Amino acid sequence: MGDFDNKEREEVFSKKVRAGKRTYFFDVKATRSNDYYVTVTESKKRLEDGVFIKHKIFLYKEDFEKFAEGLKETIDYIKANQEVVEKRYEYSENPTEPAKADDDFSFEI
């Protein structure tokens, strides 16, 4: 089979989501046989030395429905049992409320 060369882990689509101290990468990649799959990577800077630590999971298309169901059920459980205030991290010209000291982000570089 000659199309081994560049097909393995070829990136097809990528979405970067910044969320406080973490960044999530949702990437669609292609196998050698051009089957798509998803990698979800969490990247977080370690405070001690500034090294970025990454955790990655692979999600194959035959598992999409079960994965999405499980994730939704888990999130719904938390929302039903505790108040969830989702933060928006986009920078705003006119913030509606000042940042609180206990927010899960930092201005340190």
MIROSE-611478 format. One line per field, with one value per residue: residue number from 1; residue in one letter; x, y, z of N, C-alpha, C in turn. Coordinates in steps of 0.1 Angstrom, whole numbers, plus 5000, padded with zeros to 4 digits. Layout:
N
num <- c(NUM,...)
residu <- c(A,...)
n.xx <- c(X,...)
n.yy <- c(Y,...)
n.zz <- c(Z,...)
ca.xx <- c(X,...)
ca.yy <- c(Y,...)
ca.zz <- c(Z,...)
c.xx <- c(X,...)
c.yy <- c(Y,...)
c.zz <- c(Z,...)
//
This chain:
109
num <- c(1,2,3,4,5,6,7,8,9,10,11,12,13,14,15,16,17,18,19,20,21,22,23,24,25,26,27,28,29,30,31,32,33,34,35,36,37,38,39,40,41,42,43,44,45,46,47,48,49,50,51,52,53,54,55,56,57,58,59,60,61,62,63,64,65,66,67,68,69,70,71,72,73,74,75,76,77,78,79,80,81,82,83,84,85,86,87,88,89,90,91,92,93,94,95,96,97,98,99,100,101,102,103,104,105,106,107,108,109)
residu <- c(M,G,D,F,D,N,K,E,R,E,E,V,F,S,K,K,V,R,A,G,K,R,T,Y,F,F,D,V,K,A,T,R,S,N,D,Y,Y,V,T,V,T,E,S,K,K,R,L,E,D,G,V,F,I,K,H,K,I,F,L,Y,K,E,D,F,E,K,F,A,E,G,L,K,E,T,I,D,Y,I,K,A,N,Q,E,V,V,E,K,R,Y,E,Y,S,E,N,P,T,E,P,A,K,A,D,D,D,F,S,F,E,I)
n.xx <- c(5008,5007,4999,5006,5024,5018,4994,4989,4979,4973,4964,4931,4912,4911,4904,4908,4904,4904,4903,4904,4930,4936,4940,4921,4924,4907,4910,4906,4917,4933,4934,4957,4941,4924,4903,4885,4892,4890,4911,4913,4929,4942,4958,4980,4997,5024,5028,5052,5075,5068,5064,5045,5019,5004,4974,4959,4931,4918,4892,4871,4851,4831,4824,4813,4785,4780,4799,4792,4766,4773,4789,4770,4751,4766,4773,4747,4739,4756,4747,4721,4724,4741,4748,4758,4779,4788,4818,4828,4855,4863,4879,4866,4854,4838,4835,4809,4808,4832,4863,4866,4886,4888,4884,4890,4915,4945,4966,4992,5023)
n.yy <- c(4988,5021,5046,5051,5070,5101,5100,5091,5103,5128,5161,5174,5192,5218,5230,5255,5261,5284,5285,5300,5290,5269,5254,5240,5216,5206,5183,5171,5142,5121,5087,5063,5050,5070,5074,5094,5107,5119,5140,5151,5175,5186,5214,5227,5252,5244,5257,5257,5255,5265,5247,5233,5210,5183,5165,5139,5125,5100,5099,5079,5075,5056,5057,5081,5087,5074,5085,5113,5111,5101,5122,5144,5134,5134,5161,5172,5160,5174,5200,5198,5194,5213,5248,5261,5283,5295,5306,5333,5338,5356,5387,5418,5450,5466,5454,5436,5430,5434,5415,5388,5380,5353,5341,5317,5323,5339,5368,5367,5363)
n.zz <- c(5000,4990,5000,5026,5035,5040,5052,5078,5108,5097,5099,5097,5106,5130,5162,5186,5220,5244,5279,5307,5327,5312,5279,5254,5227,5199,5176,5143,5128,5103,5095,5080,5062,5056,5074,5097,5129,5163,5183,5216,5234,5264,5276,5299,5318,5339,5371,5387,5369,5345,5324,5298,5303,5288,5282,5265,5247,5225,5202,5186,5156,5158,5184,5190,5195,5220,5236,5235,5247,5273,5282,5281,5299,5323,5326,5328,5352,5370,5366,5375,5402,5413,5412,5381,5368,5338,5325,5304,5284,5265,5256,5267,5257,5274,5303,5320,5347,5373,5375,5398,5426,5431,5407,5381,5367,5358,5357,5355,5338)
ca.xx <- c(5000,5016,4994,5010,5033,5014,4980,4989,4977,4972,4954,4921,4905,4915,4896,4915,4895,4910,4894,4911,4944,4937,4936,4917,4925,4899,4916,4902,4929,4929,4943,4963,4930,4915,4893,4887,4890,4892,4919,4910,4941,4941,4972,4980,5011,5027,5033,5066,5086,5063,5063,5031,5016,4993,4967,4952,4923,4914,4878,4868,4837,4821,4821,4808,4772,4781,4807,4784,4756,4779,4793,4758,4745,4774,4771,4733,4739,4762,4738,4709,4728,4749,4747,4770,4780,4799,4826,4832,4869,4867,4881,4854,4857,4831,4830,4797,4811,4846,4868,4868,4899,4888,4882,4900,4925,4956,4972,5007,5029)
ca.yy <- c(5000,5032,5058,5052,5081,5113,5099,5088,5115,5140,5170,5178,5203,5220,5241,5258,5268,5289,5285,5303,5286,5257,5255,5227,5215,5196,5181,5160,5137,5111,5075,5059,5047,5082,5074,5105,5105,5132,5140,5162,5177,5197,5219,5236,5255,5241,5269,5256,5257,5270,5237,5230,5196,5180,5152,5137,5114,5098,5095,5073,5079,5046,5059,5095,5088,5069,5095,5125,5107,5101,5136,5152,5129,5138,5176,5174,5157,5185,5212,5195,5193,5225,5259,5262,5296,5293,5318,5336,5343,5366,5400,5427,5464,5470,5442,5439,5430,5433,5402,5385,5375,5339,5336,5306,5327,5347,5377,5365,5358)
ca.zz <- c(5000,4988,5005,5040,5037,5047,5057,5092,5117,5090,5105,5088,5111,5144,5170,5198,5229,5256,5290,5319,5327,5303,5265,5248,5213,5193,5163,5135,5121,5094,5095,5067,5052,5055,5084,5106,5144,5170,5195,5225,5242,5274,5278,5311,5322,5353,5378,5392,5359,5332,5313,5294,5305,5279,5283,5252,5245,5212,5201,5173,5152,5162,5198,5191,5202,5234,5243,5237,5256,5286,5286,5284,5312,5334,5328,5333,5366,5378,5365,5383,5416,5417,5403,5373,5361,5328,5323,5290,5285,5255,5262,5264,5258,5285,5311,5327,5361,5375,5378,5412,5430,5431,5394,5378,5358,5364,5348,5355,5325)
c.xx <- c(5009,5012,4996,5015,5028,5000,4979,4989,4977,4961,4944,4914,4910,4908,4903,4905,4902,4900,4902,4926,4947,4934,4933,4919,4916,4904,4909,4914,4924,4940,4949,4952,4920,4903,4895,4885,4893,4902,4915,4922,4938,4956,4971,4994,5013,5033,5048,5076,5081,5062,5048,5029,5004,4988,4959,4943,4920,4900,4875,4854,4827,4817,4815,4795,4773,4789,4799,4773,4761,4783,4781,4752,4753,4773,4757,4732,4744,4753,4726,4712,4736,4747,4760,4769,4792,4805,4828,4846,4873,4869,4870,4859,4850,4826,4818,4799,4826,4851,4870,4881,4900,4885,4893,4909,4934,4961,4987,5012,5040)
c.yy <- c(5012,5045,5059,5065,5093,5112,5097,5101,5128,5149,5175,5190,5205,5232,5243,5266,5271,5291,5287,5298,5274,5261,5241,5227,5204,5194,5169,5155,5125,5099,5073,5056,5058,5082,5085,5100,5118,5130,5152,5163,5188,5201,5229,5239,5252,5253,5268,5259,5262,5260,5234,5214,5194,5166,5151,5124,5113,5093,5091,5074,5068,5048,5073,5095,5085,5080,5108,5123,5108,5114,5144,5147,5134,5153,5179,5171,5168,5197,5210,5196,5205,5236,5260,5275,5295,5306,5320,5343,5353,5380,5410,5441,5470,5459,5446,5438,5428,5418,5400,5379,5360,5333,5326,5311,5337,5356,5376,5359,5348)
c.zz <- c(5000,4995,5021,5044,5046,5053,5072,5100,5109,5096,5095,5093,5126,5150,5183,5207,5242,5267,5303,5318,5318,5289,5261,5233,5209,5179,5156,5127,5112,5095,5081,5057,5051,5063,5094,5120,5150,5181,5203,5234,5252,5276,5290,5315,5336,5360,5382,5382,5346,5321,5310,5295,5296,5282,5271,5253,5230,5211,5187,5169,5156,5177,5200,5199,5217,5242,5246,5247,5271,5291,5289,5297,5324,5337,5333,5347,5375,5378,5374,5398,5422,5407,5394,5366,5351,5326,5308,5292,5274,5262,5257,5266,5271,5294,5319,5342,5363,5378,5393,5414,5429,5418,5390,5366,5364,5353,5347,5341,5328)
//
